[in-house]
Amino acid sequence: MSDKSEKDDKPKKKKGGGMMVKVIGAVALLGVGGGGVFGLVAAGIIGGGTHEVVKVDNNPKLIRKGEEDPYAPVAKEGEGEGAAADTDGEGGSEFRTVYYNFPEDFTSNLKNTDALLQVNVSASTRRDYRVVLWMKKHELAIRSALLIAIADTPEEDVISPEGKGRLQKRLTAAINKVLTENEGFGGVDNVYFKTFIVQ
């Protein structure tokens, strides 16, 4: 009987304790293995990897006074865009302004009247010369958009300075809309009237 009492005095082992250690070990190995595989895939070592697409901003850039515009036409000696760098003032805007003169006048009836408006306009940009090149390229579409905007102008808007200011903003928006639709970017800062005749 003494053998039996010795067995009773020893603490009993819980059943399944070894099984829990095995399960936790297996889960840990899977986690480490999965993390390692994920790291190799992310690094592009195995699989296709995840290559982050970097979007490059290819829109016309603002050009500071004195900076060279990589898209400007090459100026002849003593004239043109290249000669203007020496004449930029130190005050005002830090960016240089380039103007595009539309070669022909715009003539249209005004909204709900027999009055006519004839204007000659220029557009300005502080962006690189691509904006000017785009205006030349899409001049036909821009002319059409500007004529529509003028035809939608009431006569009272062409009499007051405030109305002329609103027309300038609408013409600027019309040019930028055409450029954005065709080139993905506007870039025109303002429209200026060279001539303005109401008949």
Salt bridges, closest charged atoms under 4 A:
ASP57 OD2 - LYS61 NZ 3.97
ASP69 OD2 - ARG96 NH2 2.45
GLU81 OE2 - ARG96 NE 3.28
GLU94 OE1 - ARG64 NH2 3.15
ASP128 OD2 - ARG130 NH2 2.93
ASP152 OD1 - LYS111 NZ 3.48
ASP157 OD1 - ARG166 NH2 2.64
GLU181 OE2 - LYS177 NZ 3.65
GLU183 OE2 - LYS137 NZ 2.98
GLU183 OE2 - HIS138 NE2 2.71
